Amino acid sequence: MQIKEVQEKLKISSYTLRYYEKMGLIQPYRDENGYRNYSEEDIHKIERIMFLRDINVPIEDSAANWHIGTLINWHIIYSISPEKLIDSLFCILTLILAEPLE
């Protein structure tokens, strides 16, 4: 699925998709012309990232970025239940919010 199709399907900007790629949260396949092609796995990751953003998880934070990426992968690979995912996210958010501001 190309970037325009993903934009329409998920109601997300191409800028945001490229940003998620730059952050290392998704890695769409590039064809011989350099166009991004998103797999179903990429689409699921983007949906999960959008959910995390909706609950104000700061993906810009490098520590949070690692944890979020790990949780997304665990959720996909090990079929972690949504309840367990939410519990884990709550723990991460608690740790992030407990850190002093720089």
N, CA, C and O of each residue as an XYZ file, in Angstrom:
408
protein
N       0.855     -1.160      0.000
C       0.000      0.000      0.000
C       0.907      1.232      0.000
O       1.813      1.334      0.828
N       0.671      2.154     -0.912
C       1.500      3.346     -0.997
C       1.021      4.413     -0.008
O      -0.065      4.316      0.563
N       1.863      5.432      0.175
C       1.637      6.435      1.210
C       0.280      7.122      1.075
O      -0.376      7.392      2.081
N      -0.146      7.406     -0.146
C      -1.437      8.078     -0.365
C      -2.587      7.199      0.135
O      -3.539      7.694      0.738
N      -2.488      5.895     -0.121
C      -3.527      4.966      0.333
C      -3.570      4.883      1.859
O      -4.645      4.821      2.455
N      -2.394      4.883      2.484
C      -2.324      4.839      3.950
C      -2.923      6.111      4.534
O      -3.658      6.065      5.520
N      -2.604      7.246      3.917
C      -3.162      8.529      4.366
C      -4.690      8.472      4.373
O      -5.333      8.864      5.347
N      -5.252      7.984      3.289
C      -6.708      7.937      3.161
C      -7.328      6.929      4.122
O      -8.352      7.205      4.747
N      -6.702      5.762      4.235
C      -7.248      4.709      5.087
C      -7.230      5.093      6.560
O      -8.204      4.858      7.275
N      -6.121      5.686      7.020
C      -5.945      5.971      8.442
C      -6.186      7.430      8.811
O      -6.130      7.791      9.986
N      -6.453      8.266      7.815
C      -6.668      9.710      8.080
C      -5.450     10.291      8.800
O      -5.562     10.870      9.881
N      -4.285     10.122      8.172
C      -3.024     10.555      8.742
C      -2.229     11.255      7.640
O      -2.350     10.898      6.468
N      -1.428     12.236      8.004
C      -0.680     12.976      6.994
C       0.579     12.222      6.562
O       1.113     11.394      7.299
N       1.033     12.528      5.361
C       2.275     11.920      4.873
C       3.452     12.396      5.723
O       4.413     11.657      5.935
N       3.368     13.641      6.208
C       4.412     14.174      7.083
C       4.537     13.303      8.337
O       5.641     12.949      8.749
N       3.398     12.966      8.935
C       3.404     12.148     10.151
C       3.971     10.763      9.855
O       4.747     10.234     10.650
N       3.600     10.178      8.739
C       4.126      8.860      8.374
C       5.645      8.908      8.210
O       6.355      8.023      8.688
N       6.133      9.933      7.542
C       7.584     10.065      7.367
C       8.281     10.312      8.716
O       9.398      9.848      8.942
N       7.609     11.043      9.594
C       8.161     11.284     10.929
C       8.281      9.979     11.711
O       9.308      9.728     12.341
N       7.237      9.146     11.676
C       7.284      7.851     12.357
C       8.408      6.992     11.794
O       9.063      6.254     12.529
N       8.625      7.090     10.496
C       9.715      6.343      9.870
C      11.060      6.884     10.362
O      11.960      6.113     10.697
N      11.190      8.202     10.402
C      12.429      8.828     10.875
C      12.723      8.433     12.321
O      13.883      8.253     12.693
N      11.673      8.296     13.137
C      11.833      7.900     14.539
C      12.161      6.410     14.673
O      12.501      5.950     15.763
N      12.062      5.658     13.582
C      12.362      4.233     13.618
C      11.206      3.366     14.088
O      11.393      2.186     14.384
N      10.001      3.947     14.160
C       8.843      3.184     14.622
C       8.253      2.299     13.531
O       7.638      1.273     13.820
N       8.443      2.699     12.283
C       8.010      1.868     11.147
C       9.125      1.876     10.106
O       9.920      2.814     10.040
N       9.174      0.834      9.303
C      10.173      0.738      8.244
C       9.491      0.211      6.976
O       9.613     -0.971      6.653
N       8.773      1.087      6.258
C       8.120      0.610      5.041
C       9.146      0.195      3.993
O      10.248      0.739      3.924
N       8.758     -0.769      3.191
C       9.600     -1.251      2.093
C       9.694     -0.162      1.027
O       8.708      0.518      0.746
N      10.865      0.003      0.440
C      11.041      0.952     -0.667
C      11.179      0.161     -1.968
O      12.003     -0.748     -2.060
N      10.367      0.510     -2.974
C      10.471     -0.181     -4.258
C      11.631      0.398     -5.073
O      12.344      1.281     -4.597
N      11.819     -0.094     -6.288
C      12.958      0.321     -7.110
C      12.939      1.818     -7.450
O      13.982      2.391     -7.764
N      11.769      2.449     -7.389
C      11.663      3.891     -7.629
C      11.810      4.708     -6.352
O      11.777      5.938     -6.398
N      11.971      4.037     -5.209
C      12.117      4.724     -3.936
C      10.804      5.024     -3.237
O      10.794      5.646     -2.175
N       9.686      4.583     -3.827
C       8.382      4.816     -3.204
C       8.198      3.897     -2.008
O       8.592      2.731     -2.028
N       7.593      4.449     -0.971
C       7.303      3.654      0.225
C       6.108      2.741     -0.045
O       5.098      3.160     -0.610
N       6.249      1.494      0.369
C       5.150      0.536      0.302
C       4.949     -0.032      1.693
O       5.844     -0.661      2.257
N       3.768      0.196      2.236
C       3.447     -0.203      3.604
C       2.767     -1.567      3.616
O       1.804     -1.806      2.887
N       3.283     -2.446      4.451
C       2.701     -3.781      4.609
C       1.545     -3.715      5.606
O       1.330     -2.689      6.251
N       0.812     -4.805      5.724
C      -0.253     -4.867      6.733
C       0.331     -4.718      8.134
O      -0.291     -4.113      9.008
N       1.523     -5.268      8.347
C       2.183     -5.119      9.650
C       2.478     -3.643      9.933
O       2.282     -3.173     11.053
N       2.951     -2.909      8.909
C       3.192     -1.472      9.068
C       1.900     -0.746      9.432
O       1.892      0.125     10.301
N       0.813     -1.111      8.762
C      -0.488     -0.476      9.018
C      -0.902     -0.714     10.472
O      -1.377      0.201     11.144
N      -0.720     -1.944     10.951
C      -1.073     -2.261     12.340
C      -0.200     -1.470     13.311
O      -0.689     -0.986     14.332
N       1.088     -1.338     12.999
C       1.976     -0.554     13.857
C       1.526      0.905     13.900
O       1.490      1.521     14.965
N       1.188      1.447     12.745
C       0.744      2.841     12.684
C      -0.527      3.027     13.503
O      -0.668      4.021     14.216
N      -1.446      2.081     13.404
C      -2.678      2.163     14.203
C      -2.364      2.154     15.691
O      -2.985      2.886     16.461
N      -1.412      1.335     16.097
C      -1.036      1.281     17.507
C      -0.346      2.576     17.937
O      -0.585      3.080     19.035
N       0.503      3.105     17.074
C       1.164      4.378     17.379
C       0.117      5.479     17.530
O       0.201      6.299     18.445
N      -0.860      5.498     16.642
C      -1.927      6.498     16.716
C      -2.691      6.371     18.038
O      -3.060      7.373     18.652
N      -2.921      5.137     18.462
C      -3.595      4.910     19.752
C      -2.746      5.468     20.891
O      -3.257      6.150     21.780
N      -1.447      5.171     20.858
C      -0.555      5.642     21.913
C      -0.500      7.174     21.935
O      -0.460      7.785     23.003
N      -0.498      7.777     20.762
C      -0.505      9.238     20.687
C      -1.810      9.792     21.262
O      -1.816     10.835     21.915
N      -2.913      9.085     21.014
C      -4.210      9.523     21.544
C      -4.228      9.558     23.072
O      -4.955     10.345     23.678
N      -3.415      8.688     23.685
C      -3.361      8.691     25.151
C      -2.127      9.457     25.655
O      -1.691      9.297     26.794
N      -1.588     10.290     24.765
C      -0.505     11.230     25.089
C       0.814     10.594     25.484
O       1.528     11.134     26.329
N       1.154      9.453     24.888
C       2.474      8.869     25.100
C       3.459      9.650     24.230
O       3.276      9.726     23.015
N       4.496     10.227     24.828
C       5.426     11.074     24.072
C       6.438     10.267     23.255
O       7.486      9.886     23.777
N       6.141     10.009     22.004
C       7.051      9.197     21.188
C       8.354      9.912     20.888
O       9.321      9.272     20.475
N       8.407     11.223     21.083
C       9.633     11.972     20.832
C      10.706     11.666     21.873
O      11.896     11.817     21.594
N      10.308     11.245     23.048
C      11.233     10.899     24.119
C      11.941      9.602     23.724
O      11.279      8.597     23.467
N      13.269      9.610     23.673
C      13.997      8.434     23.190
C      13.728      7.203     24.048
O      13.593      6.101     23.516
N      13.648      7.373     25.362
C      13.354      6.231     26.233
C      11.941      5.724     25.952
O      11.711      4.519     25.848
N      11.006      6.652     25.831
C       9.627      6.262     25.537
C       9.562      5.620     24.169
O       8.820      4.659     23.967
N      10.333      6.142     23.223
C      10.347      5.605     21.865
C      10.759      4.135     21.883
O      10.125      3.300     21.236
N      11.812      3.824     22.619
C      12.258      2.435     22.698
C      11.179      1.557     23.308
O      10.871      0.488     22.781
N      10.603      2.006     24.420
C       9.568      1.217     25.082
C       8.336      1.045     24.203
O       7.757     -0.039     24.144
N       7.941      2.106     23.527
C       6.763      2.019     22.665
C       7.021      1.047     21.523
O       6.186      0.193     21.223
N       8.180      1.182     20.888
C       8.522      0.263     19.802
C       8.549     -1.177     20.276
O       8.061     -2.076     19.591
N       9.118     -1.389     21.446
C       9.175     -2.735     22.020
C       7.775     -3.270     22.292
O       7.465     -4.413     21.958
N       6.931     -2.439     22.900
C       5.569     -2.880     23.193
C       4.787     -3.199     21.923
O       4.053     -4.186     21.862
N       4.954     -2.350     20.911
C       4.262     -2.605     19.640
C       4.716     -3.949     19.086
O       3.892     -4.753     18.651
N       6.021     -4.194     19.101
C       6.536     -5.464     18.582
C       6.071     -6.643     19.428
O       5.689     -7.677     18.879
N       6.095     -6.510     20.748
C       5.612     -7.589     21.615
C       4.148     -7.880     21.342
O       3.720     -9.033     21.284
N       3.390     -6.802     21.176
C       1.958     -6.975     20.924
C       1.739     -7.759     19.627
O       0.853     -8.611     19.557
N       2.541     -7.471     18.611
C       2.420     -8.161     17.327
C       2.950     -9.592     17.425
O       2.265    -10.541     17.044
N       4.181     -9.741     17.941
C       4.848    -11.046     17.936
C       4.219    -12.024     18.921
O       3.982    -13.185     18.587
N       3.949    -11.549     20.136
C       3.488    -12.457     21.176
C       1.989    -12.379     21.447
O       1.485    -13.022     22.367
N       1.291    -11.603     20.655
C      -0.159    -11.454     20.803
C      -0.545    -11.085     22.232
O      -1.444    -11.684     22.823
N       0.150    -10.092     22.772
C      -0.190     -9.597     24.106
C      -1.601     -9.039     24.052
O      -1.976     -8.351     23.102
N      -2.356     -9.336     25.056
C      -3.745     -8.862     25.095
C      -3.768     -7.345     25.212
O      -2.829     -6.747     25.738
N      -4.839     -6.718     24.721
C      -4.950     -5.256     24.856
C      -4.866     -4.800     26.319
O      -4.314     -3.737     26.607
N      -5.409     -5.597     27.235
C      -5.375     -5.243     28.648
C      -3.936     -5.204     29.167
O      -3.551     -4.283     29.887
N      -3.150     -6.209     28.794
C      -1.749     -6.263     29.211
C      -0.962     -5.122     28.574
O      -0.098     -4.528     29.220
N      -1.253     -4.815     27.319
C      -0.599     -3.706     26.647
C      -0.894     -2.398     27.373
O       0.014     -1.598     27.602
N      -2.139     -2.178     27.731
C      -2.529     -0.956     28.444
C      -1.862     -0.897     29.811
O      -1.386      0.162     30.219
N      -1.820     -2.024     30.528
C      -1.133     -2.063     31.827
C       0.347     -1.693     31.670
O       0.897     -0.934     32.468
N       0.974     -2.236     30.638
C       2.385     -1.951     30.396
C       2.594     -0.482     30.050
O       3.540      0.148     30.522
N       1.712      0.050     29.230
C       1.802      1.466     28.871
C       1.636      2.355     30.097
O       2.328      3.362     30.245
N       0.732      1.981     30.954
C       0.520      2.752     32.187
C       1.804      2.782     33.013
O       2.181      3.830     33.537
N       2.470      1.644     33.128
C       3.729      1.585     33.882
C       4.785      2.483     33.245
O       5.494      3.203     33.948
N       4.892      2.445     31.919
C       5.869      3.277     31.217
C       5.558      4.753     31.423
O       6.452      5.548     31.712
N       4.294      5.113     31.273
C       3.903      6.510     31.465
C       4.204      6.980     32.880
O       4.643      8.112     33.081
N       3.971      6.125     33.846
C       4.257      6.471     35.239
C       5.744      6.760     35.411
O       6.119      7.722     36.083
N       6.593      5.927     34.804
C       8.039      6.137     34.903
C       8.466      7.406     34.177
O       9.289      8.165     34.688
N       7.917      7.642     32.996
C       8.279      8.818     32.219
C       7.863     10.086     32.957
O       8.635     11.041     33.044
N       6.654     10.091     33.484
C       6.160     11.283     34.160
C       6.866     11.531     35.481
O       6.864     12.656     35.983
N       7.476     10.489     36.054
C       8.194     10.639     37.316
C       9.576     11.237     37.116
O      10.184     11.719     38.072
N      10.095     11.214     35.858
C      11.421     11.761     35.576
C      11.376     13.282     35.651
O      10.408     13.905     35.216
N      12.438     13.876     36.210
C      12.467     15.354     36.262
C      12.590     15.944     34.869
O      13.223     15.356     33.992
N      11.987     17.099     34.669
C      12.078     17.785     33.390
C      13.463     18.358     33.212
O      14.079     18.817     34.174
N      13.963     18.336     31.975
C      15.306     18.864     31.709
C      15.252     20.349     31.485
O      16.284     20.976     31.246
